[in-house]
Amino acid sequence: MHSINMARPPKTKDGALEAAAAAVGSATDVEELRAAQALLLPLLGLTLDQTAMALGKNRFWVSRARNRLLRGEPAVRSRGGRRKALLTREEEVDMLLAVIVRRAGKMWNQESFHDAVRDELKNLKGAWVYDSTINDIAHRVASQLFPGATGEDLKKLEFHLGRLLSHADHFRRLMQHRRHMNY
């Protein structure tokens, strides 16, 4: 006969079930939800192995996530991302397009693209940035505006893009004026 190995009851604190249910309800992304479920499911009677299988993780991840939540730490340790970002993605696009429009039609501009973006960031956020940061911003904006484009492509097209954007803005204002005048 085989002996059945019973799992020990899960470690809990007073109010752990309520805290787990609240954590599930307040999760803002998939990883936070999984971590909250890692705390909740064993309290509802599942073993660590069953919980791991249900969450698509291993039992060691489940154990670490549960223990972090029980200690009151964040459910998931964040890695990567834009923790030190000066601007949101949308703000980067707006800022870079504003620089391009301001420099529109100035083919022999004395100020470099990098200096113009650096000055704009200094005005907006009071931060001085390296050329590599400006290159990264240009690359992100280029790929958002023109899928497959690079930051270098955006810099090469800056003159023409600036002229198009400045004329488009002028055209938009002209059309609004015409609508108000009922032409």
C-alpha positions in Angstrom: 0.0 0.0 0.0 1.1 3.5 -0.7 1.1 6.1 2.0 -0.6 9.4 1.2 1.6 12.4 2.0 -0.6 15.2 3.3 0.5 18.8 2.7 0.7 20.9 5.9 -1.9 23.6 6.2 -0.8 26.9 4.7 0.8 29.6 6.8 -1.6 32.4 7.5 -2.1 35.5 9.6 -5.3 36.8 11.1 -7.4 38.3 8.3 -5.3 36.6 5.6 -8.3 35.4 3.6 -9.8 38.9 3.5 -6.4 40.4 2.6 -6.0 37.8 -0.2 -9.4 38.5 -1.6 -8.7 42.3 -1.5 -5.4 41.7 -3.2 -7.1 39.8 -6.0 -9.6 42.6 -6.4 -7.0 45.4 -6.4 -4.5 43.7 -8.8 -3.5 46.0 -11.6 -1.7 43.6 -13.9 -1.5 39.8 -14.5 1.5 39.2 -12.3 -0.1 41.0 -9.3 -3.2 38.9 -9.9 -1.2 35.7 -10.0 0.6 36.6 -6.8 -2.7 37.4 -5.0 -4.1 34.1 -6.2 -0.9 32.4 -4.9 -2.0 33.6 -1.4 -5.7 33.0 -1.8 -5.9 29.5 -3.4 -4.0 27.7 -0.7 -6.3 29.3 1.9 -9.2 27.8 0.0 -7.6 24.3 0.3 -5.3 23.8 -2.7 -1.7 22.6 -2.2 1.3 24.6 -3.4 1.7 22.2 -6.3 -2.0 22.6 -7.3 -1.8 26.3 -7.0 1.4 26.4 -9.1 -0.3 24.3 -11.8 -3.4 26.6 -11.8 -1.2 29.7 -12.1 1.3 28.4 -14.6 4.2 28.9 -12.2 6.3 26.6 -10.1 5.7 25.9 -6.4 8.8 27.9 -5.4 7.4 31.0 -7.1 4.1 30.5 -5.4 5.8 30.1 -2.0 7.9 33.3 -2.5 4.9 35.3 -3.7 2.7 34.2 -0.8 5.5 35.0 1.7 6.0 38.4 0.2 2.3 39.2 0.5 2.2 37.8 4.1 5.1 40.1 5.0 3.3 43.1 3.5 5.8 43.5 0.7 4.8 44.2 -2.9 3.3 41.1 -4.6 5.8 41.1 -7.5 9.2 42.7 -7.7 9.3 44.9 -10.7 12.2 44.6 -13.2 12.7 46.5 -16.4 10.3 49.1 -17.6 10.6 52.9 -17.5 11.1 53.5 -13.7 13.4 56.5 -14.4 11.5 57.9 -17.4 11.4 61.7 -17.6 8.4 61.7 -19.8 5.6 59.3 -20.7 5.5 57.9 -24.2 2.9 60.4 -25.3 4.8 63.3 -23.8 7.9 62.1 -25.7 6.0 62.2 -29.0 4.6 65.6 -28.3 7.9 67.0 -27.1 9.9 65.7 -30.1 7.3 66.8 -32.6 7.2 70.3 -31.0 11.0 70.5 -31.4 10.8 69.3 -35.1 8.1 71.9 -35.9 10.0 74.7 -34.1 13.0 73.8 -36.2 11.0 73.5 -39.4 12.4 75.0 -42.5 15.8 75.8 -40.9 17.9 73.4 -43.0 21.2 75.1 -41.9 20.2 75.5 -38.3 23.2 76.2 -36.1 21.7 74.2 -33.2 22.0 70.4 -33.4 19.0 68.1 -33.1 20.5 66.8 -29.8 20.9 70.3 -28.4 17.4 71.3 -29.4 15.9 68.2 -27.7 18.2 68.6 -24.7 17.1 72.3 -24.3 13.4 71.3 -24.5 13.9 68.6 -21.9 15.7 71.1 -19.7 12.7 73.5 -20.0 10.1 70.8 -19.4 11.7 68.8 -16.6 14.8 70.7 -15.6 16.9 67.7 -16.5 20.1 67.5 -18.6 20.4 64.3 -20.6 23.1 62.5 -22.5 23.0 62.0 -26.3 22.2 58.3 -25.8 19.0 59.2 -24.0 18.0 61.5 -26.8 18.8 58.8 -29.3 16.6 56.4 -27.3 13.7 58.9 -27.3 14.1 59.5 -31.0 14.1 55.8 -31.7 10.9 55.2 -29.6 9.1 58.1 -31.2 10.2 57.1 -34.7 8.9 53.6 -34.3 5.6 54.9 -32.9 5.0 57.4 -35.7 6.4 55.2 -38.5 6.5 51.5 -37.8 9.9 50.1 -38.7 11.6 53.5 -38.6 14.6 54.3 -36.4 15.7 57.4 -34.6 18.3 58.0 -37.4 15.5 57.9 -39.9 13.6 60.5 -37.9 16.7 62.7 -37.7 17.2 62.4 -41.5 13.6 63.4 -42.2 13.5 66.1 -39.6 13.6 69.0 -42.0 10.9 67.7 -44.3 8.7 66.3 -41.5 9.0 69.7 -39.7 7.8 71.6 -42.8 4.9 69.2 -43.3 3.8 69.4 -39.7 4.1 73.2 -39.6 2.1 73.4 -42.8 -0.5 70.9 -41.6 -0.9 73.0 -38.4 -1.3 76.1 -40.6 -3.8 74.3 -42.8 -5.8 73.1 -39.8 -6.0 76.7 -38.4 -7.1 78.0 -41.9 -9.9 75.4 -42.1 -11.1 76.2 -38.6 -11.1 79.9 -39.6 -13.1 79.1 -42.8 -15.7 77.1 -40.8 -16.2 80.1 -38.4 -16.6 82.5 -41.3 -19.1 80.1 -42.9 -17.4 79.9 -46.3 
